[in-house]
Amino acid sequence: MAWFYLVLAGLFECAWAIGLKYTDGFTKLIPSLFTVLAMALSFWLLSTAMKTIPIGTAYAVWTGVGAVAVAILGMILFGESRDIMRVICLFLIISGIVGLKLVSPS
């Protein structure tokens, strides 16, 4: 269950990172509330996962899931580059996340 919480925490990290784009410096109420809620959920889920997953693994996976998801959404929502090297690098991050799961003691 800890790994489920950890991946979910990474997805909420993505949600608040994308949400920041829409807050306009926290001057827009609804996007700001969404962003703060996503932040709180992300941190709570991360801390819950860290009860059984080692901190280094948990933090690396949390940031990796968030980074990959934000990069993909940046391509979809904001027309960011889909350059082949960028996509390969995202696959490398995903490979690292999978590798950490495979070698993790929990």
N, C-alpha and C positions, 0 to 999 in steps of 0.2 A: 504494500500500500504506500510505503514511503516514496517509491519511485513514481507512482502515479501523482502523488502530491508535488513531487519535485518538477515533473514535466508541466503540470498545471500551473505551478508557480512561475515557470519560465514563460508560459503563454500569457499569464497576467502581467509579467514584466513587459512583454511585447505590447499588451494592451495599454499599459500606462505610457510606454515610450511613444506609441502612435498618438495616444491621447494628448500628450504634451504639445504635439504639432497643432492641435485644434484649440488649445486653451488660450492662445494669443497672450502668452505671459501671465496666465491665470486671471485674465480679465473677462473671460466668458464662463458663466456660472455652470452650465450643464456639463460642458467638456471638462471643466476643472473638477467638479464633483466626481465624475466618472474616473478621471485620472487618479485622484486621491484614493478613491475606493479600490481601484485596481492595484495601486501601490500597496495599500494595507493588506489586501488579499495575497498579493505576491509575497510579501515579507512573512506573513503568517504561515502560508503554505511552505515556504522555504524553511522557516524555523521548525515547523512540524517534521519535515523530511529530515532535517539535521539531527533529529533525535536518534536516528539509526544509521543514516548515511554519513560517512566521514565528511568533515567540513570542506576539505579541498575538492573532493569529488562533487559534493553538492553544489558548491559555488561555481565550479567550472561548468557543470551541466546546466545550472540555472542561467548563467550568462550566455552559454552557448545556444540553448534553446531560444532565449530571448533575441539574441543577435541574429540567428538564422531567420526566425519568424519576422523580425522587423525588416531585415534586408529583403525578404520575399515580398512582404506587404509594401515596402517602398517601391519595388519594381511594379507591382500591380496598381497601387493607389496613386503614386506620384511620378510614374514614368521614369524611375531611376534606371541606370544602366543595367542591361542584361548581358553584358560582355561575357564571353565564354570563360575567361580567367576568373571573373567574379563568381560565376556559378560553380566552377571547379573548387574555388576556395570555400564556398559554402558547403560543398560536399565533404571537404576535408574536415570542417568543423563538425558536421554530422558524424563523420567517421570517428572523430575523437570522442564525441558523446557516447556513441555505441561502444567504443573501446573501453571507456571508463565504466560503463554499465557491466560489461563482460568481466572486468577484473576486480570489480568492487566486492568487498567481503559481505555486503548486506544485500 
